[in-house]
Amino acid sequence: MSERAAPFYCPYCGDEDLRPSEQGHGAWECAACNRAFQLKFLGLLARGLQHNDAGGKQI
């Protein structure tokens, strides 16, 4: 099992002063905006990545 991935910035204020929370796996606290949030990996999409005719990428 690999180490858990750490977020680079707060999704609310964009600050980088994050600390792991004691609330459980994937929980983080932002010291700048005083918010707590949790990250969770849901899984891979079954359909994968598809290309459209214009050359761009479409999910």
Secondary structure as UniProt FT lines:
FT   TURN            11..13
FT   STRAND          18..20
FT   TURN            22..23
FT   TURN            25..26
FT   STRAND          27..30
FT   TURN            31..34
FT   STRAND          35..38
FT   STRAND          50..51
FT   TURN            53..54
FT   STRAND          57..58
//
